[in-house]
Each structure stands twice: as structure tokens, then as C-alpha cells.
Amino acid sequence: MRLIAADGGQLGIKPLPEALSMARAADLDLVEVAAGANPPVAKIMDFAKFRYEEQQRAKESRKKATNITVKEMKYRPKISGGDFDTKTRKVAKFLGEGHKVKVTIMFRGREMQHPELGRRILDRVAEDVAHLGKVEVVPKQDGRNMIMVLGPDKKAQADHAKEAEKAHPPPDRQSAQQDQRAPLETPEQHD
């Protein structure tokens, strides 16, 4: 078998008993890393340490993975303005946190005869949160419900943040210093 040292150097092709004795002499393990190669490749290493480091790398990669959940917000065709605003703010909050949002319009009884009312509400929700997300699944009828899925849009969020900064620039120091030097007028001076 082809043998690799603990530091990564090549030790050449050695028979199995000799490779095992070299690993025991170094107080390490002999680990087969490529069984399908001709001859098979083995490495002298501390296997417990190798497994621990591999687990740490896997744990780190799981941390970096984004965990997107789907939140759901339910509306009704005859929703009042205040309720609509409250629910839409909650949808915007979910999108800002990076979640997908499933918006559902629930129809009851004769409301099923007017799906355009539900479509109008879904379009209004999508328009109100366009600065935070985009429509991923267009509105569609699903039995007694009409469903639309919104997903976060990082580009739109960044553009919105830039526009907000332009509209309300932070006060610069020079104008603040000029305000401090201006004399204060008291009511007595006007009399």
C-alpha cells in the first residue's frame, strides 16, 4: 500500500505489517484514505483528532447555511383598513427578517363568486411590500383560498435603504457647529 506520513509527506509503497508498525511507533493510527486506488492509499494520523475536526467543519458549515422558513398571513376579502395595515406590516417584518411569506385570502360562502376581490387584496399587499420582497408564486385559486408566496429580495431592500438615506441624510458636523454659534434669542429681546 502507498503510505503517507502524518505531516503529509510520501513514504512510498510499504507492505501492510510494516505500515502498521510505523504507525504504532509514532503512537498514531493507520487510516485507509483511498481503498479503490491501485495500490490502496493509507495515511498515518490521529484518527480521533481527524474525526473531531471533521465534525467541527460540518458544524461550522451548518451555521453558515441560511434557515429560511415560510410564514403565513391570512386575509379576508372584506378586511378593514386597519387590519389590512397591521397584517401587511407583519408581512413586511417577516420579509425583512429573510423569511418567505405565504399570503392566503380565505373565502366563505358567496365570497367565492368574487375572486377579483381577493386578487385585488393580494396585488395591494405585493405593492405595499415591493421594497422588501418579490412575488415568487403568483396568486392562484386553491379551493376556498387564494394563495400567493412572497420571498425576500435583497437587491430591492438595498435600493430602498439607499433611497431612504438620500431622503433623510445624516446631519453633517459643519451645520451642527454653525447652529451652536448662532446667538439664542430670548423673549425679552422681542419686547
NORRABEL-V991959 format. One record per helix or strand of 2 or more residues. SS is the DSSP state (@ for helix, = for strand). FROM is the first residue (numbers start at 0). TO is the last residue. If there is no record, write none. Layout:
# NORRABEL-V991959
ss=<SS & SS>
from=<FROM & FROM>
to=<TO & TO>
This chain:
# NORRABEL-V991959
ss=<= & = & @ & = & = & @ & = & @ & = & @ & @ & = & = & @ & @ & @>
from=<1 & 9 & 15 & 28 & 40 & 46 & 69 & 80 & 99 & 108 & 114 & 132 & 144 & 153 & 172 & 186>
to=<3 & 12 & 24 & 33 & 44 & 63 & 75 & 95 & 105 & 112 & 127 & 141 & 151 & 166 & 180 & 189>
